Amino acid sequence: MHQLGDQWIETIDGQEHMLKAVEQSSNINDDTCGGCFFGVCGDICNHGALHFCRYRTGKCPLDNVDWIVKDLGILRNGKLPSSFGVYPTTSAPEDENEPWCLYAWIAENGKIVKEVKAWGETEQQAIDAWNRRA
């Protein structure tokens, strides 16, 4: 059973996706299954049980909880894309006192206009820090 804030990986249509339990918005349209990634008519919900959406049963189990499952994106080599769609580059430390770094950027007219970075003492810690940003 997952809790609010948990992130995990599931294979969906043959691709690894990072999923996260996030707070449910109070402005979700009443005719949906609460906005959950799995709430679109008959997949698994955050209760870990099979369910059908309101269109089939009239009641969704997500109505009783304050969080939903959000698909953060498709992983590539265990890493999510940046908020602007660029997968990160991994930079190994040049000496033992430097951290691992993951970064992504885009440029316009020769200038970097968007950039994000994450660091960690190990490569896995840097990847985990990168994926937690989402």
N, C-alpha and C positions, 0 to 999 in steps of 0.2 A: 504494500500500500504506500503510495507516494504522499508527500506533504507539500504544503505551499512552499515554493522556492526550489523544490527539487528539480534537477535536470537529469535526463537520461537519454539513451540512444535506442531507437527502434528502427528496424528495416521495414520500409514501406515501398511497395512496388519495386523491390530490388535495390533501393538506395537507402543509405543510412541517413536518418533525420535526427536532429537534436530536438527533444521535446522538453517543455518546462511547465510546471504547475504555477499559474499566475492568478492574481486576484480577478474575480469575475466582475466585469463592468456592470454598473447598475443601469446602463442604458442599452442593454442587449434587447433586440427586438423580441417581443413575447412569442412570436411564431417560430422561433428557432429553438434549438436544444441548448440554449444558454451560451453559445459561442465556443463551446469546446471543440478542439480539433477532431476529436473522436465522436462528436455529437451529431454528425451528419448521417442520420438514419441508419442505425444498426451496427456501429462498430463498438470498440470497447470504450468505456467512460473512465473517469478517474477513480471510480469505485473498484475498477478491475473486473467488473461484471459485464456481460453482454446486455445491451439494452436496445430499445427502439425509440426513435424520437417521438415527439408529441404527435406528429402526423399519423402514427400508427397506434399508439397506446393512449394518448392524451396526457401522459405524465412522463417526464424525464427525471432520472435520479439526480441529475445535476442541480435541480431546483433546491435541493436540500443542503448544498455545500456552498462555500464562498470562494471557490477557485475553479478554474477550468484548465484544460491542457492546451498549450499553444505550441504550434510547430515553428521552431526558430529557424529552420532551414536545413538544406542538404549539406552533409559533411563531405569535405574533400580532405583525405589524409587525416581525419579526425578533427578538422577545423571548420568552423562556421565561416561564412563570408562576412565581410564588414557590413555596416549599416548601409553602405553605398554599393554593395554587391561584389566587392573585390575580395578574393581569397588571400589570406596573408602569406607573406614570405617569412621563412624562419631564418634567423641569423644566429649562428653559434658564437659563443664568446671567443674573443681573440686571446684573452689570457684568463687565468683562473679567478681573477677578481671581478670579472664582468658577468652579468646575467645573460641568459638566453633572451632573445627578443623576437617577437612576432610583430610584423607591421604591414600595413596596406595604405596605399595612397593613390590619388588620381591628380593629374595635372591638367591645367588649361593655360594655353599660351606660354608654356615653359615654366609655369609656377605651380607649386603644389597648392591645391585648393582644399583638399580634404585629406586628413591623415589620422590614423589611429595606431596605437602601439600597446603591447602588453609584454611584461617581463616575468621571469621566473628563474630560480636558482638552477632548475633542471629544465630540459626541453618540455617534459610533461607538465611541469608547473606553469610554464609560459603558455602552453596550449590551454590548460585549464583556466588560467586568468583571461585568456583571449575569449574563450567560449562563455565565461561567466558574464561578460559585458552585455550579452544579449538579454 
